Every structure is written in C-alpha cells, then in structure tokens.
C-alpha cells in the first residue's frame, strides 16, 4: 500500500517475506513475525512503522525505542480501504489515497449474474493431494469477493475462516465451480486433472475447474482488484462452458 500511494522512496526497511512490488528486493530486510531485528531497525532510524495486529510484540518494542507505530488491519475488503485512508492521512498523501479509492470503487463494483453459481475456493493445494483440502470459508476476503461477484461460496457456513475439508464434505456441498487459488509455482495443469479423476470415481455433479495463480491471490491489499477480475473471468468462462 505504501508503494501504491507513492511512498516507496520513503520506505527504509521491510519484512523478510516482502515480495511486492519488485522494488522491495533492494530494501533492507528487518526480520519476520517472530525474529524482528531491532538493532537493524534502529540503524535505519525510521519515523514510522506500519504493522499488522499480529505484530503486537514488535509494536511494544518499537514504541520503547521511540518509533511511532501505525497498526493497520488487512483481512477484509473494508480493511484495505481503511488502510489506504489511515496511511494517506498519516503520511500526508490524502490525494493519492482518495484517487486510489476512487479507482478501487470502480474496479470492485458488485456484479449481477442471471444465476448464482455455487463455488468452492481451494487455497494453495498441492497437486495430487485431495485429502483435507484447505478452502475459503466465512468472514474472509475471498468469501466477500465471491459474494460481490454474485456467486455463492459453498463453504460460507463453515465454522472456521479457512477449514480443511475432506472429499465427502465437498461431495455433499455439490459445487458447480471449483477455483484453485495457487500462490506457489506448481504444475497448474494437474490441479484440474485431480478433479476430473475424482469425478470419475465418485458420484459428483459435473463441475468446472479453474486455476487462478500468482503471489497476489492470498494477500488482501491493493492488488485485490486484479484478483477480482480474475475470479470474474473464471466465473464467466465456466458459465460459457455450461451454455
């Protein structure tokens, strides 16, 4: 979000797992969630640290060092919008924040569909492994995106945000569309093939399987409109196949 709002030249340090945008590759790394390097951070002399709620221990340590902390949430669509506002206000780039949100609202506009397809969102599944599939459940940004697209998340009533479900549960839910979200480089062609083999061995209604891949698919941030378009493309492709 800092880079999206034009603040990249002010960023002096990033977490070890920061990968986007590419410019972060040349910025000093200062640790992860459990191994933040306070001495390295102090050496960079930051005015502000932008953290997530999970980094509470780091927040306490930084405030003891005299570093101001801005904690932002990043779990839902509304969280990303609020993040843009908070960072814009704190860093004096309110115009950039407003411009971002104007484009965001346009690109994230709800869609209308003649029918509401039943969708299962598989999250970074290993090809060939169909037991205990990690899926997107309720109260997740992925669930919000599917609802905004006019579709139905078949796991919207699950007990956990990201439950692991077995094949029996999937068969009971009877998804019409399976979208494989893949953040890691794998043999993408094998993912739909797994479902084809499954359908040949168990009583399942015909399903359309689509793969959406990239390092952006599981990160709720300023690239969500890209994922939103890709999910829409997947639904449209599956609708065309069923005609």
Buried (B, 14 or more C-beta within 10 A) or exposed (E): BBBBBBBEEEBBBBBEEBEBEEEBEEBBBBBBEEEBBBEEBBEEEBEBBBBBEEBEEBBEBBEEEEBEBBBBBBBBBEBBBBBBBBBBEBBEBEEBBEBBBEEBEEEBEEBEEEEBBBBBBBBBBBBEEBEEBBBBBBBBBBBBBBBBBBBBBBBBEBEEBBBEBEBEBBBEBEBBBBBBBBBEEBEEEEBBEBBEEBBEEEEBEEBBBBBBBBEBBBBBBBBBBBBBEBBBEBBEEBBEEEE
